[in-house]
Each structure stands twice: as C-alpha cells, then as structure tokens.
C-alpha cells in the first residue's frame, strides 16, 4: 500500500502570511486614503508589530510539531 505524499507542515504558515500581508496592505491603504491622524506608534503597532508577533508565534507553533 502506498503512503500518501508528505505534506509541507509550513503550508498553514504560508497561508497565514499571505492573509496577514493582505490585511496589512488593506489597513495601511485605508489609513493612507482616509488621512488617518493616528499617532505613529499606533500605526506601527497595527501595521508591523502585531502581524510580526502573530507570524512568529504561528511559525514557532508549526516547527514544534512532530
């Protein structure tokens, strides 16, 4: 009996990366188009820090699996 082909364990991480980048682009575009007057640290938090933390935690979760 043949074994099914081995799946890449990081596929969900790649999908999450694409979704996160699309969300960052959307929110950044809305901030730019709407002339959002949010402070710089809020914009950096929304567009850089939160997605980076999410992707890092997701990556660590997937590489720790057997």
PDB file with SEQRES, HELIX, SHEET and CRYST1 records, atoms N, CA, C and O in Angstrom:
SEQRES   1 A   66  UNK UNK UNK UNK UNK UNK UNK UNK UNK UNK UNK UNK UNK          
SEQRES   2 A   66  UNK UNK UNK UNK UNK UNK UNK UNK UNK UNK UNK UNK UNK          
SEQRES   3 A   66  UNK UNK UNK UNK UNK UNK UNK UNK UNK UNK UNK UNK UNK          
SEQRES   4 A   66  UNK UNK UNK UNK UNK UNK UNK UNK UNK UNK UNK UNK UNK          
SEQRES   5 A   66  UNK UNK UNK UNK UNK UNK UNK UNK UNK UNK UNK UNK UNK          
SEQRES   6 A   66  UNK                                                          
HELIX    1 AA1 UNK A   11  UNK A   33  1                                  23    
HELIX    2 AA2 UNK A   40  UNK A   44  1                                   5    
HELIX    3 AA3 UNK A   45  UNK A   49  3                                   5    
HELIX    4 AA4 UNK A   50  UNK A   63  1                                  14    
CRYST1    1.000    1.000    1.000  90.00  90.00  90.00 P 1           1          
ATOM      1  N   UNK A   1       0.838  -1.172   0.000  1.00  0.00           N  
ATOM      2  CA  UNK A   1       0.000   0.000   0.000  1.00  0.00           C  
ATOM      3  C   UNK A   1       0.894   1.250   0.000  1.00  0.00           C  
ATOM      4  O   UNK A   1       1.858   1.342   0.760  1.00  0.00           O  
ATOM      5  N   UNK A   2       0.553   2.192  -0.859  1.00  0.00           N  
ATOM      6  CA  UNK A   2       1.353   3.401  -0.972  1.00  0.00           C  
ATOM      7  C   UNK A   2       1.003   4.383   0.129  1.00  0.00           C  
ATOM      8  O   UNK A   2      -0.148   4.512   0.546  1.00  0.00           O  
ATOM      9  N   UNK A   3       2.029   5.061   0.578  1.00  0.00           N  
ATOM     10  CA  UNK A   3       1.801   6.124   1.565  1.00  0.00           C  
ATOM     11  C   UNK A   3       1.406   7.401   0.830  1.00  0.00           C  
ATOM     12  O   UNK A   3       1.889   7.671  -0.270  1.00  0.00           O  
ATOM     13  N   UNK A   4       0.532   8.173   1.442  1.00  0.00           N  
ATOM     14  CA  UNK A   4       0.191   9.452   0.806  1.00  0.00           C  
ATOM     15  C   UNK A   4       1.420  10.371   0.827  1.00  0.00           C  
ATOM     16  O   UNK A   4       2.264  10.256   1.715  1.00  0.00           O  
ATOM     17  N   UNK A   5       1.519  11.266  -0.132  1.00  0.00           N  
ATOM     18  CA  UNK A   5       2.674  12.161  -0.161  1.00  0.00           C  
ATOM     19  C   UNK A   5       2.734  13.008   1.106  1.00  0.00           C  
ATOM     20  O   UNK A   5       1.709  13.430   1.641  1.00  0.00           O  
ATOM     21  N   UNK A   6       3.952  13.244   1.569  1.00  0.00           N  
ATOM     22  CA  UNK A   6       4.137  14.031   2.789  1.00  0.00           C  
ATOM     23  C   UNK A   6       3.810  15.490   2.508  1.00  0.00           C  
ATOM     24  O   UNK A   6       4.281  16.077   1.534  1.00  0.00           O  
ATOM     25  N   UNK A   7       2.999  16.053   3.377  1.00  0.00           N  
ATOM     26  CA  UNK A   7       2.593  17.448   3.224  1.00  0.00           C  
ATOM     27  C   UNK A   7       3.601  18.366   3.909  1.00  0.00           C  
ATOM     28  O   UNK A   7       4.234  17.990   4.896  1.00  0.00           O  
ATOM     29  N   UNK A   8       3.734  19.543   3.383  1.00  0.00           N  
ATOM     30  CA  UNK A   8       4.594  20.544   3.990  1.00  0.00           C  
ATOM     31  C   UNK A   8       3.908  21.077   5.249  1.00  0.00           C  
ATOM     32  O   UNK A   8       2.786  21.579   5.187  1.00  0.00           O  
ATOM     33  N   UNK A   9       4.591  20.962   6.390  1.00  0.00           N  
ATOM     34  CA  UNK A   9       3.993  21.399   7.658  1.00  0.00           C  
ATOM     35  C   UNK A   9       3.825  22.909   7.728  1.00  0.00           C  
ATOM     36  O   UNK A   9       3.024  23.403   8.520  1.00  0.00           O  
ATOM     37  N   UNK A  10       4.564  23.645   6.916  1.00  0.00           N  
ATOM     38  CA  UNK A  10       4.502  25.102   6.985  1.00  0.00           C  
ATOM     39  C   UNK A  10       3.475  25.712   6.036  1.00  0.00           C  
ATOM     40  O   UNK A  10       3.373  26.936   5.946  1.00  0.00           O  
ATOM     41  N   UNK A  11       2.724  24.892   5.338  1.00  0.00           N  
ATOM     42  CA  UNK A  11       1.707  25.422   4.429  1.00  0.00           C  
ATOM     43  C   UNK A  11       0.723  26.349   5.144  1.00  0.00           C  
ATOM     44  O   UNK A  11       0.425  27.419   4.615  1.00  0.00           O  
ATOM     45  N   UNK A  12       0.201  25.987   6.333  1.00  0.00           N  
ATOM     46  CA  UNK A  12      -0.686  26.924   7.021  1.00  0.00           C  
ATOM     47  C   UNK A  12       0.008  28.243   7.374  1.00  0.00           C  
ATOM     48  O   UNK A  12      -0.621  29.301   7.375  1.00  0.00           O  
ATOM     49  N   UNK A  13       1.315  28.170   7.675  1.00  0.00           N  
ATOM     50  CA  UNK A  13       2.050  29.392   7.979  1.00  0.00           C  
ATOM     51  C   UNK A  13       2.141  30.288   6.750  1.00  0.00           C  
ATOM     52  O   UNK A  13       1.992  31.506   6.851  1.00  0.00           O  
ATOM     53  N   UNK A  14       2.386  29.683   5.590  1.00  0.00           N  
ATOM     54  CA  UNK A  14       2.438  30.469   4.361  1.00  0.00           C  
ATOM     55  C   UNK A  14       1.083  31.103   4.054  1.00  0.00           C  
ATOM     56  O   UNK A  14       1.013  32.256   3.629  1.00  0.00           O  
ATOM     57  N   UNK A  15       0.024  30.356   4.268  1.00  0.00           N  
ATOM     58  CA  UNK A  15      -1.321  30.896   4.050  1.00  0.00           C  
ATOM     59  C   UNK A  15      -1.580  32.052   5.018  1.00  0.00           C  
ATOM     60  O   UNK A  15      -2.105  33.093   4.623  1.00  0.00           O  
ATOM     61  N   UNK A  16      -1.210  31.863   6.285  1.00  0.00           N  
ATOM     62  CA  UNK A  16      -1.359  32.936   7.274  1.00  0.00           C  
ATOM     63  C   UNK A  16      -0.545  34.160   6.909  1.00  0.00           C  
ATOM     64  O   UNK A  16      -0.988  35.288   7.126  1.00  0.00           O  
ATOM     65  N   UNK A  17       0.647  33.950   6.355  1.00  0.00           N  
ATOM     66  CA  UNK A  17       1.489  35.061   5.928  1.00  0.00           C  
ATOM     67  C   UNK A  17       0.810  35.864   4.825  1.00  0.00           C  
ATOM     68  O   UNK A  17       0.803  37.094   4.861  1.00  0.00           O  
ATOM     69  N   UNK A  18       0.246  35.173   3.855  1.00  0.00           N  
ATOM     70  CA  UNK A  18      -0.441  35.856   2.748  1.00  0.00           C  
ATOM     71  C   UNK A  18      -1.646  36.636   3.264  1.00  0.00           C  
ATOM     72  O   UNK A  18      -1.856  37.784   2.874  1.00  0.00           O  
ATOM     73  N   UNK A  19      -2.427  36.026   4.130  1.00  0.00           N  
ATOM     74  CA  UNK A  19      -3.604  36.705   4.679  1.00  0.00           C  
ATOM     75  C   UNK A  19      -3.195  37.913   5.509  1.00  0.00           C  
ATOM     76  O   UNK A  19      -3.814  38.973   5.414  1.00  0.00           O  
ATOM     77  N   UNK A  20      -2.147  37.756   6.328  1.00  0.00           N  
ATOM     78  CA  UNK A  20      -1.680  38.864   7.163  1.00  0.00           C  
ATOM     79  C   UNK A  20      -1.163  40.014   6.311  1.00  0.00           C  
ATOM     80  O   UNK A  20      -1.465  41.174   6.591  1.00  0.00           O  
ATOM     81  N   UNK A  21      -0.390  39.710   5.279  1.00  0.00           N  
ATOM     82  CA  UNK A  21       0.117  40.768   4.402  1.00  0.00           C  
ATOM     83  C   UNK A  21      -1.016  41.473   3.662  1.00  0.00           C  
ATOM     84  O   UNK A  21      -0.970  42.686   3.460  1.00  0.00           O  
ATOM     85  N   UNK A  22      -2.030  40.712   3.260  1.00  0.00           N  
ATOM     86  CA  UNK A  22      -3.182  41.334   2.606  1.00  0.00           C  
ATOM     87  C   UNK A  22      -3.927  42.254   3.577  1.00  0.00           C  
ATOM     88  O   UNK A  22      -4.361  43.341   3.197  1.00  0.00           O  
ATOM     89  N   UNK A  23      -4.075  41.815   4.830  1.00  0.00           N  
ATOM     90  CA  UNK A  23      -4.752  42.635   5.829  1.00  0.00           C  
ATOM     91  C   UNK A  23      -3.953  43.904   6.130  1.00  0.00           C  
ATOM     92  O   UNK A  23      -4.528  44.984   6.265  1.00  0.00           O  
ATOM     93  N   UNK A  24      -2.631  43.772   6.235  1.00  0.00           N  
ATOM     94  CA  UNK A  24      -1.780  44.943   6.488  1.00  0.00           C  
ATOM     95  C   UNK A  24      -1.874  45.923   5.325  1.00  0.00           C  
ATOM     96  O   UNK A  24      -1.959  47.132   5.540  1.00  0.00           O  
ATOM     97  N   UNK A  25      -1.860  45.416   4.101  1.00  0.00           N  
ATOM     98  CA  UNK A  25      -1.990  46.287   2.935  1.00  0.00           C  
ATOM     99  C   UNK A  25      -3.349  46.991   2.933  1.00  0.00           C  
ATOM    100  O   UNK A  25      -3.439  48.177   2.618  1.00  0.00           O  
ATOM    101  N   UNK A  26      -4.392  46.261   3.283  1.00  0.00           N  
ATOM    102  CA  UNK A  26      -5.733  46.854   3.311  1.00  0.00           C  
ATOM    103  C   UNK A  26      -5.828  47.942   4.380  1.00  0.00           C  
ATOM    104  O   UNK A  26      -6.299  49.046   4.107  1.00  0.00           O  
ATOM    105  N   UNK A  27      -5.381  47.630   5.593  1.00  0.00           N  
ATOM    106  CA  UNK A  27      -5.458  48.612   6.691  1.00  0.00           C  
ATOM    107  C   UNK A  27      -4.560  49.803   6.389  1.00  0.00           C  
ATOM    108  O   UNK A  27      -4.951  50.948   6.616  1.00  0.00           O  
ATOM    109  N   UNK A  28      -3.349  49.541   5.875  1.00  0.00           N  
ATOM    110  CA  UNK A  28      -2.451  50.641   5.518  1.00  0.00           C  
ATOM    111  C   UNK A  28      -3.045  51.522   4.434  1.00  0.00           C  
ATOM    112  O   UNK A  28      -2.934  52.747   4.498  1.00  0.00           O  
ATOM    113  N   UNK A  29      -3.669  50.916   3.449  1.00  0.00           N  
ATOM    114  CA  UNK A  29      -4.320  51.689   2.391  1.00  0.00           C  
ATOM    115  C   UNK A  29      -5.465  52.529   2.926  1.00  0.00           C  
ATOM    116  O   UNK A  29      -5.644  53.681   2.530  1.00  0.00           O  
ATOM    117  N   UNK A  30      -6.241  51.937   3.834  1.00  0.00           N  
ATOM    118  CA  UNK A  30      -7.345  52.700   4.435  1.00  0.00           C  
ATOM    119  C   UNK A  30      -6.825  53.864   5.276  1.00  0.00           C  
ATOM    120  O   UNK A  30      -7.402  54.951   5.262  1.00  0.00           O  
ATOM    121  N   UNK A  31      -5.734  53.634   6.008  1.00  0.00           N  
ATOM    122  CA  UNK A  31      -5.151  54.720   6.810  1.00  0.00           C  
ATOM    123  C   UNK A  31      -4.626  55.830   5.901  1.00  0.00           C  
ATOM    124  O   UNK A  31      -4.811  57.014   6.181  1.00  0.00           O  
ATOM    125  N   UNK A  32      -3.974  55.436   4.820  1.00  0.00           N  
ATOM    126  CA  UNK A  32      -3.411  56.423   3.893  1.00  0.00           C  
ATOM    127  C   UNK A  32      -4.520  57.182   3.161  1.00  0.00           C  
ATOM    128  O   UNK A  32      -4.472  58.408   3.069  1.00  0.00           O  
ATOM    129  N   UNK A  33      -5.505  56.472   2.648  1.00  0.00           N  
ATOM    130  CA  UNK A  33      -6.578  57.103   1.871  1.00  0.00           C  
ATOM    131  C   UNK A  33      -7.484  57.956   2.748  1.00  0.00           C  
ATOM    132  O   UNK A  33      -7.996  58.985   2.307  1.00  0.00           O  
ATOM    133  N   UNK A  34      -7.680  57.527   3.988  1.00  0.00           N  
ATOM    134  CA  UNK A  34      -8.550  58.277   4.883  1.00  0.00           C  
ATOM    135  C   UNK A  34      -7.827  59.350   5.662  1.00  0.00           C  
ATOM    136  O   UNK A  34      -8.409  59.992   6.536  1.00  0.00           O  
ATOM    137  N   UNK A  35      -6.546  59.549   5.345  1.00  0.00           N  
ATOM    138  CA  UNK A  35      -5.722  60.527   6.048  1.00  0.00           C  
ATOM    139  C   UNK A  35      -5.861  60.359   7.551  1.00  0.00           C  
ATOM    140  O   UNK A  35      -6.144  61.304   8.289  1.00  0.00           O  
ATOM    141  N   UNK A  36      -5.652  59.117   7.976  1.00  0.00           N  
ATOM    142  CA  UNK A  36      -5.773  58.768   9.386  1.00  0.00           C  
ATOM    143  C   UNK A  36      -4.774  59.574  10.207  1.00  0.00           C  
ATOM    144  O   UNK A  36      -3.589  59.638   9.880  1.00  0.00           O  
ATOM    145  N   UNK A  37      -5.262  60.177  11.262  1.00  0.00           N  
ATOM    146  CA  UNK A  37      -4.394  61.004  12.094  1.00  0.00           C  
ATOM    147  C   UNK A  37      -3.967  60.265  13.361  1.00  0.00           C  
ATOM    148  O   UNK A  37      -3.714  60.883  14.395  1.00  0.00           O  
ATOM    149  N   UNK A  38      -3.891  58.953  13.271  1.00  0.00           N  
ATOM    150  CA  UNK A  38      -3.444  58.160  14.418  1.00  0.00           C  
ATOM    151  C   UNK A  38      -1.967  58.444  14.671  1.00  0.00           C  
ATOM    152  O   UNK A  38      -1.213  58.708  13.735  1.00  0.00           O  
ATOM    153  N   UNK A  39      -1.551  58.389  15.955  1.00  0.00           N  
ATOM    154  CA  UNK A  39      -0.137  58.593  16.259  1.00  0.00           C  
ATOM    155  C   UNK A  39       0.734  57.531  15.584  1.00  0.00           C  
ATOM    156  O   UNK A  39       0.273  56.433  15.276  1.00  0.00           O  
ATOM    157  N   UNK A  40       1.983  57.878  15.367  1.00  0.00           N  
ATOM    158  CA  UNK A  40       2.899  56.995  14.656  1.00  0.00           C  
ATOM    159  C   UNK A  40       3.039  55.642  15.343  1.00  0.00           C  
ATOM    160  O   UNK A  40       3.072  54.613  14.667  1.00  0.00           O  
ATOM    161  N   UNK A  41       3.123  55.621  16.678  1.00  0.00           N  
ATOM    162  CA  UNK A  41       3.305  54.337  17.366  1.00  0.00           C  
ATOM    163  C   UNK A  41       2.091  53.434  17.204  1.00  0.00           C  
ATOM    164  O   UNK A  41       2.241  52.212  17.207  1.00  0.00           O  
ATOM    165  N   UNK A  42       0.912  53.986  17.065  1.00  0.00           N  
ATOM    166  CA  UNK A  42      -0.289  53.180  16.828  1.00  0.00           C  
ATOM    167  C   UNK A  42      -0.237  52.586  15.422  1.00  0.00           C  
ATOM    168  O   UNK A  42      -0.521  51.404  15.227  1.00  0.00           O  
ATOM    169  N   UNK A  43       0.124  53.408  14.456  1.00  0.00           N  
ATOM    170  CA  UNK A  43       0.229  52.911  13.072  1.00  0.00           C  
ATOM    171  C   UNK A  43       1.280  51.815  12.971  1.00  0.00           C  
ATOM    172  O   UNK A  43       1.038  50.790  12.334  1.00  0.00           O  
ATOM    173  N   UNK A  44       2.441  52.009  13.586  1.00  0.00           N  
ATOM    174  CA  UNK A  44       3.490  50.995  13.548  1.00  0.00           C  
ATOM    175  C   UNK A  44       3.040  49.721  14.257  1.00  0.00           C  
ATOM    176  O   UNK A  44       3.358  48.618  13.810  1.00  0.00           O  
ATOM    177  N   UNK A  45       2.304  49.863  15.356  1.00  0.00           N  
ATOM    178  CA  UNK A  45       1.799  48.696  16.071  1.00  0.00           C  
ATOM    179  C   UNK A  45       0.836  47.893  15.224  1.00  0.00           C  
ATOM    180  O   UNK A  45       0.905  46.665  15.177  1.00  0.00           O  
ATOM    181  N   UNK A  46      -0.058  48.593  14.559  1.00  0.00           N  
ATOM    182  CA  UNK A  46      -1.072  47.917  13.745  1.00  0.00           C  
ATOM    183  C   UNK A  46      -0.454  47.295  12.493  1.00  0.00           C  
ATOM    184  O   UNK A  46      -0.808  46.181  12.106  1.00  0.00           O  
ATOM    185  N   UNK A  47       0.461  48.012  11.872  1.00  0.00           N  
ATOM    186  CA  UNK A  47       0.980  47.569  10.575  1.00  0.00           C  
ATOM    187  C   UNK A  47       2.233  46.703  10.662  1.00  0.00           C  
ATOM    188  O   UNK A  47       2.545  45.992   9.706  1.00  0.00           O  
ATOM    189  N   UNK A  48       2.960  46.740  11.776  1.00  0.00           N  
ATOM    190  CA  UNK A  48       4.210  45.985  11.856  1.00  0.00           C  
ATOM    191  C   UNK A  48       4.286  45.035  13.048  1.00  0.00           C  
ATOM    192  O   UNK A  48       4.536  43.842  12.875  1.00  0.00           O  
ATOM    193  N   UNK A  49       4.077  45.545  14.231  1.00  0.00           N  
ATOM    194  CA  UNK A  49       4.340  44.768  15.442  1.00  0.00           C  
ATOM    195  C   UNK A  49       3.343  43.618  15.607  1.00  0.00           C  
ATOM    196  O   UNK A  49       3.752  42.473  15.798  1.00  0.00           O  
ATOM    197  N   UNK A  50       2.064  43.906  15.537  1.00  0.00           N  
ATOM    198  CA  UNK A  50       1.054  42.863  15.744  1.00  0.00           C  
ATOM    199  C   UNK A  50       1.180  41.743  14.698  1.00  0.00           C  
ATOM    200  O   UNK A  50       1.176  40.572  15.079  1.00  0.00           O  
ATOM    201  N   UNK A  51       1.291  42.054  13.393  1.00  0.00           N  
ATOM    202  CA  UNK A  51       1.477  40.960  12.429  1.00  0.00           C  
ATOM    203  C   UNK A  51       2.782  40.191  12.648  1.00  0.00           C  
ATOM    204  O   UNK A  51       2.805  38.972  12.476  1.00  0.00           O  
ATOM    205  N   UNK A  52       3.855  40.866  13.018  1.00  0.00           N  
ATOM    206  CA  UNK A  52       5.134  40.184  13.241  1.00  0.00           C  
ATOM    207  C   UNK A  52       5.042  39.220  14.420  1.00  0.00           C  
ATOM    208  O   UNK A  52       5.538  38.096  14.344  1.00  0.00           O  
ATOM    209  N   UNK A  53       4.417  39.650  15.494  1.00  0.00           N  
ATOM    210  CA  UNK A  53       4.253  38.772  16.661  1.00  0.00           C  
ATOM    211  C   UNK A  53       3.373  37.578  16.301  1.00  0.00           C  
ATOM    212  O   UNK A  53       3.688  36.447  16.671  1.00  0.00           O  
ATOM    213  N   UNK A  54       2.287  37.814  15.593  1.00  0.00           N  
ATOM    214  CA  UNK A  54       1.384  36.736  15.191  1.00  0.00           C  
ATOM    215  C   UNK A  54       2.110  35.707  14.330  1.00  0.00           C  
ATOM    216  O   UNK A  54       2.013  34.506  14.583  1.00  0.00           O  
ATOM    217  N   UNK A  55       2.832  36.169  13.321  1.00  0.00           N  
ATOM    218  CA  UNK A  55       3.520  35.242  12.426  1.00  0.00           C  
ATOM    219  C   UNK A  55       4.641  34.493  13.143  1.00  0.00           C  
ATOM    220  O   UNK A  55       4.870  33.315  12.867  1.00  0.00           O  
ATOM    221  N   UNK A  56       5.333  35.156  14.051  1.00  0.00           N  
ATOM    222  CA  UNK A  56       6.387  34.489  14.813  1.00  0.00           C  
ATOM    223  C   UNK A  56       5.816  33.383  15.684  1.00  0.00           C  
ATOM    224  O   UNK A  56       6.350  32.274  15.711  1.00  0.00           O  
ATOM    225  N   UNK A  57       4.743  33.674  16.390  1.00  0.00           N  
ATOM    226  CA  UNK A  57       4.125  32.652  17.240  1.00  0.00           C  
ATOM    227  C   UNK A  57       3.572  31.499  16.406  1.00  0.00           C  
ATOM    228  O   UNK A  57       3.687  30.337  16.797  1.00  0.00           O  
ATOM    229  N   UNK A  58       2.977  31.814  15.272  1.00  0.00           N  
ATOM    230  CA  UNK A  58       2.449  30.768  14.414  1.00  0.00           C  
ATOM    231  C   UNK A  58       3.581  29.900  13.863  1.00  0.00           C  
ATOM    232  O   UNK A  58       3.445  28.678  13.797  1.00  0.00           O  
ATOM    233  N   UNK A  59       4.688  30.516  13.468  1.00  0.00           N  
ATOM    234  CA  UNK A  59       5.837  29.766  12.973  1.00  0.00           C  
ATOM    235  C   UNK A  59       6.404  28.852  14.059  1.00  0.00           C  
ATOM    236  O   UNK A  59       6.700  27.686  13.796  1.00  0.00           O  
ATOM    237  N   UNK A  60       6.555  29.371  15.266  1.00  0.00           N  
ATOM    238  CA  UNK A  60       7.084  28.556  16.363  1.00  0.00           C  
ATOM    239  C   UNK A  60       6.162  27.382  16.681  1.00  0.00           C  
ATOM    240  O   UNK A  60       6.630  26.293  17.014  1.00  0.00           O  
ATOM    241  N   UNK A  61       4.867  27.600  16.579  1.00  0.00           N  
ATOM    242  CA  UNK A  61       3.921  26.514  16.818  1.00  0.00           C  
ATOM    243  C   UNK A  61       4.094  25.407  15.788  1.00  0.00           C  
ATOM    244  O   UNK A  61       4.121  24.228  16.141  1.00  0.00           O  
ATOM    245  N   UNK A  62       4.210  25.774  14.537  1.00  0.00           N  
ATOM    246  CA  UNK A  62       4.294  24.767  13.490  1.00  0.00           C  
ATOM    247  C   UNK A  62       5.627  24.034  13.468  1.00  0.00           C  
ATOM    248  O   UNK A  62       5.658  22.845  13.150  1.00  0.00           O  
ATOM    249  N   UNK A  63       6.730  24.702  13.795  1.00  0.00           N  
ATOM    250  CA  UNK A  63       8.004  23.980  13.780  1.00  0.00           C  
ATOM    251  C   UNK A  63       8.163  23.085  14.995  1.00  0.00           C  
ATOM    252  O   UNK A  63       9.002  22.184  14.986  1.00  0.00           O  
ATOM    253  N   UNK A  64       7.377  23.312  16.040  1.00  0.00           N  
ATOM    254  CA  UNK A  64       7.480  22.474  17.232  1.00  0.00           C  
ATOM    255  C   UNK A  64       6.657  21.190  17.105  1.00  0.00           C  
ATOM    256  O   UNK A  64       6.743  20.321  17.972  1.00  0.00           O  
ATOM    257  N   UNK A  65       5.867  21.057  16.048  1.00  0.00           N  
ATOM    258  CA  UNK A  65       5.061  19.853  15.856  1.00  0.00           C  
ATOM    259  C   UNK A  65       5.918  18.725  15.312  1.00  0.00           C  
ATOM    260  O   UNK A  65       6.937  18.955  14.661  1.00  0.00           O  
ATOM    261  N   UNK A  66       5.488  17.511  15.589  1.00  0.00           N  
ATOM    262  CA  UNK A  66       6.217  16.342  15.067  1.00  0.00           C  
ATOM    263  C   UNK A  66       5.936  16.129  13.608  1.00  0.00           C  
ATOM    264  O   UNK A  66       6.464  15.193  13.008  1.00  0.00           O  
TER     265      UNK A  66                                                      
END                                                                             
